[in-house]
């Protein structure tokens, strides 16, 4: 079988006096009919780093990094980037992501057995255009199945990060983990605690966007369900999984608190999936401490801030996600007056579109209803009415500047406060958005 390779890669293989293989995701994706063009290409060979470097440099490759302890070489060749590894076998301390010992070998089967899943342990000999499949990975790819390269308990016990990779790769590819695979992950779920917060957050983010990789519809939901089933999610987001089995009013909800949150991600647009996951994370806290879900959105915002710090999420993203959690319940029953919605829009205009997306995901997840959420319909109508009227929705559209207010007698430290009040007034009455009117009206707020 012939797998597409660039001329640069063929030239590199020809320069080697040993077989050079492509391995991992690129081979898997091609055999599965997925878009392998987006995938980085990993190459390997039964050769040491020095031998490979000499061959690579002979055909004009530029070596950018060498890690001799793992037999890894990073290089570029005419603008293309590759990562090379020597055939090796690794020894782990249970749960540690990095091997404690590495043994180099010329045995392709030993190299295959150091990997995670059989579908990622299929090799393609570039020069001879031939597949090598030491562990039966081609059959797994054909059956869209995930099985481990060795006993599942051993594979997951070696490296806690594989717990996240299981969920992520299944979510992205649509491959189904075997029962043995899931059992091995469940048995070792606690080892996720040994993985750095940064790596956990990176994998979680990839899961939340899994459907974008190859177009696996609802892949993000499938990945989260694997984290739930293996109980890995209990260690990552225990505040969220506290809602497992926690019933909600049947008049509004079909699912328990946890399942509702997972389904909110299922139906959410990509921009707000983190917020969809966390929007009700305060419900278990409220129920357990106060016996009610009242004001859970405030606790969700608080807990989201704590989760962001714990997972070392970007501060700006954490802040925005907390705001989306805090605002997602406003006017859910569509009983707020239009004037209040207008004020809300201008106050939160920087996240207004995302607020609507979270509200829609929340609505859809209640009873798996994909029709437009009544609240969203109402709010969009009000926003469109404001635009038609010419009402400003942000300070840039307000027909007065801060320096004009200062010249008009407003103290510099009061400028922001005055502008916000003027914006609110104009949101309610667009005719007020006139420079002279605003300068005069500023006197109402300057003291």
N, C-alpha and C positions, 0 to 999 in steps of 0.2 A: 504493500500500500504506500502511495506517495503522499506525503504531507507537504504543503507549500512551505518553502524556505526562501529567504532572500538570497541573492547572489553573494552577498557579503558573508552570510553564514556558510554557504557552500564553499566559498574560498577559504574560510577559516578551517573547515573540516578537511579540505584537501591539504592544508599546510601541516596538519597533525599526522604523526606517524603512529597513531593509535585511533581506535574508533571514537568519534565524537557524537554524543547523543543529545537530543532534545528530550526533556522529561517534565512531567508535572502538568500544570493546567493547560498549556498550549496543546499538548498531545490529546489530553482528555477532551478539551473543547472541540477540537477538530473531529474526533471520532464520534462525539455526541451530536454533532451538527450545530454546535453553538458558535457564536461569533468569536473565534480565536484571535481575530485581528486586534482586539483591544488588550490582549494579554501580553505581559512581559514574558520573554523567552528565557527559560532556565536551561543551561546546558551542563553536561557532566561527562566524565570519561574515567577509565581506569588508568589514570596518570597522575603524577604529583604536580604541585603548583608550579614548580620551576620548569618542568618539561612543557607544561601547557603555555606558560608565559613566553618561553622561547618560540614556540610555534606561532602564538598569537602575534607577537611582535614582528615575526618574519613576514607577515602579510599586512603589516601596517596598523595593527591594532594598538590602541593606547590604553595601558593598564591604569585604572584610576584608584584601585584599592586591592590590598592583598591581606587575607586573614589566614595565616599558615596553620593556626591551631585547628581550624575547621576545614582547611583545604579550599577556601573560597577566594575567587578572583573576580573583581568587577572590571569591566573593560568597555571601551567604545570602539566601533569599527565603522568608519565612514558615516558617522552620525547615528549608528544603531547601538543601543546599549544591551549588554548581556551580563548575566551572572553565572559564573562557572563554579562547579564544586567537584572535587575528587570523589571517586567512589569511596564510601566510608561506612563504618558501623559505629554507632554512638552508644555510650553508656550513661544512664541518667540516675540521679538521685530522685526518688519519688516526688513528683509534683514540680520539680524545677524545670523551667523553660529551656535552659541551656544545658547541653550535655556536660558531664564532668570529665569524661574521657572520650577521645575519638581515635578510632583505629582505621587506618587507610587500607584499602583492599582493591583487588582487581576483580572481585566477585560481584556481578551485577545483582544477584539475588540478595546478598547481604546489604547492598546499597538500597535495594527496594524495601527491605524489611525495616530500615530505619525511618521510613516515611510514615505518614498517618493512615491514608486510605488507599486501597488497592487501585482505585481509579486514577490516583495521582502517581502511581508507580509503574506506568507504562512508558517505555523508552522508544525513541525513534532514531535509528542510525542514519545520520544525515547523508553520508557518502554512499552507503549501500541501499538507501531508501527502503529500510526494513524495520518493522515493528519488533520489539523484544518485550515480552510480557511474562516475567518470571512468576507472578503471583495470581494471575487470572483477572487482572484489572480490566481487560477488554470486555469480558463477559459482564462485569459490573457496569461498565459504561453503557453497554448495549441494553441492559435491564434497568438503567437509571437508578442504580442502587449504591449505597455507601456501606462498605464493610471495611474493617480495619486490616492492616497488613499482618497482624499477629493477634493473639488473644486480646480482646477488647479491653479487659480490665488492665492488662499490662500496658497497652498503648496509651490509654488515658491516664494511667498512673504515672507514666514517664513524664508527661508534659501537660500541665493544667490548661495551657492555652488551647490545646486540641479540643477542649470542651466547647470553646467559643467557635473554633474553626468548623466543628461538626455542624453547628446550627447555621453558621454563615454559608458554608459551601452547599448545604442542603437547600437553604433558602434561595441562593443565587442560581443553582443549576436545576433545581427541581428533583434532584436525586433523593430517594427515600432511604433513610438509615435502617439497617437491619435491626431486629429486636435485640440481638447480641450487642450490637453497637450501642444502642440506647441504654441497655443494661450496664454496660461497661462505663458509659459516661455518668449514669446515675450513681453508680457505686463510688465514683471518684469526684462527685460534684464539689465536695468541700475543697478540692485542690485549686479551685479557681481563686481562692484566697491568697495563693502564692504568686499569682500573676499580677504584674504592675497595673495600677489604675489606668495609666495611659493606654496600655495594650487592650484592656477590657473596654475602655471607652471607644477605641478605634474599631474594635470588632463589633461592638454594639451598634455603632454608627453604620457600619457596612451592612449589618443585618437589617436595620431600619430602612435602608435603601437597596435591599437585595434585588428587588424587581427591576431596578434600573440596569443591572449588570447584563442580563441576557433576556430580559422581558418576561421573566417568570411571574405571571400575575399573582398577586397576593403573597409573593415570596417572603415579604417582610413579616407577614403574620405567621407563616409556616415556620420561619426561623425562631420567632419568639415562642411559639408553641413547643418547639424542641427544647428551648431553654427552660420552659415551664415543666415539661414532662420529665426532664432529667434533673430538675430541681436546682439547676445552676442559677436560675433567676432568683432563687431564694437567698443566695449569697451576694448577688449583685445589687438587687433592689428588694431587700426584705420588707421595706415599708409598703411596696406594691403588692407583693405576694401574700401579705397579711390579709388581703381581700379575697383570697381563694376560698370559695364556698360561702362568702358573705352575701347573703341575699339582699335584693333591692326591691322596692315596690313594684309589683307585677303590672300595675297600670302604666308604668313608664318603661320598665326594663324586662328583657327576657333573660338576661345573663347576670351572673354574680359580678362583684366589683372587679375582680381581676380579669375575667373573660371580657367584660365590657371594655376595659382599658386596652386589651390586646386587639379587640375588634375595632376600636377607634383608630388604632394604627393601621389596621387592615384597610379601612376606608379613607384614611387621611391622604391628602396630597403630600408630596415629598417635602415641602417646605416646613411642615408643622408636625412631622411624625414623632419627634421627641416630645413635644408638648402634648400630643395626643396620648402618648404612652403615660405621661406623668400627670395629666390634667385632674385625675381623681385619686392621686396617691395619698391625699389627706383624708379620704373617706374612712379607711380602717382606723386611723388615729382617732377621728371624731367619734366613730361608732363605739370603739373600745373605751374611750375616756368619758364621753358625754351621753352615750346611748342614742345618738342621732347623727345624721349626716349634715346637719345645719352648719353653714359656714365652712364646709370642707374645702372650698376653693381657696380660702385664706391659708389653711393648713397645707394645702397642696403647694401653694407658692413658697411657703416656708421650707417645707421638706425638699422641694425641688432645688432650692438654694443650697441646702445641705448636701444633696446628692451631687450637685454640680461641683462642689468643693471636694467631695470624696472621690469622684471619678476624674478630677482635675480637668473638667470641661472648660472651654474658653469662657472667660468671665462675661463677655458680651452676650454669648449664647445663653448662659445660665440666667442672666438678668432678664433677657427677652422671654425665655421659656417660663420663668416664674410669673412674669406679667400676664402671659397668655393663660396660665393656670388660674391666676387670680380673677381674670375677667371673663372666663368662659361661661359662667353661670348668669351673667347679667342679662336680664330680660328674656330668660329662657321661656317663660310663659307668655311672652308678647304682651305684657300689661304695662310696660313703661311708656310714659308720654313721649311724644315726638321731640319735645324740647329737650328732654333728658338724653335721648339718643343723639341728638345733634351735638350736645355738649360732650358726650362720650366720644363721638367721632373726632372732634377737633383735639380733645385731650390725648387721645390714643391713635392719632392718625398715622404715626410711624409704624404701627403694627396692625392697623385696622383690617387690612386684607387677610392677615394671618389669624386675627380673632375670628373672622367669618369662617375661615377654613377649619379652625378647631371646633367651632360651634357645629359646623356641618358634620364633621367626623363624629362628634359626641352624639348628635342626633341619630346618625345612621347606625351607630353601634348599639343604641338602646334596643331596637327591635329589628336590626338588619334592614332598615328602610333607607333606600338610596334616593328617595325623592327629596327635593329641596326642603331644607329645614324652614319651617314657618318664620322663625326669628331671623334667619338669614335673608329670606325674601323681604321681610319687613324692613330690615336695616338697609338693604341694597336700594330699596325704593326710596327711603329717606335720603340716602346719600345722593342718588341720582337727582332727586328734587333739589337738594342743596346746590349741586353743580348747575342745574338748569337756572336756578335763581341767581347764580353768580356769587353764592356765599363762600367766603374763604374757608379753607379747611386746614390751612397751616399758616405760620407766621409770614412766610414768603409772599403769600397772597394778600396779606393785610396791607392796606394803602397808607401805612405810616411806618417810619423807621425809628429806631431807638434814639439816634442822634437828634431827630426832630423833637422827640418827647423831652429830651434833656434841655434843648433850647426853649422848650415850652414850660420849663420849671419842674420837670420830674427829676427826682434825685436818681443818680446813676444806679444805685443799689435797688431802686424800685422799678426800673425799666422792665425787667422780665415779668414781674407781677402785673404791671399795667398792660403790657402787650397781651398776656394770656387772657386777661379780663376783656379786653377789646375784641380779641378773636372770638371769645365765647359769645359776646354780644352780637357780633356780625354773623355768627353761625345761626343765630336765632332770627336775625333781621338783616338780610344782605344789603339793604339800602343804607345801612350805617357805615358801610365800607367806603367812605369818602374821606379824603385827607383832612379837610377842614373840620368835618364832623368828628372825626376820631381825635384830633388834637383838642377839640373842645371837650369831648367826652372823657378824655384822659384825666381831666380835673376831678372826676368822680372817684378816681382810684389812687391819685398820686400821694395823698396824705395817709 
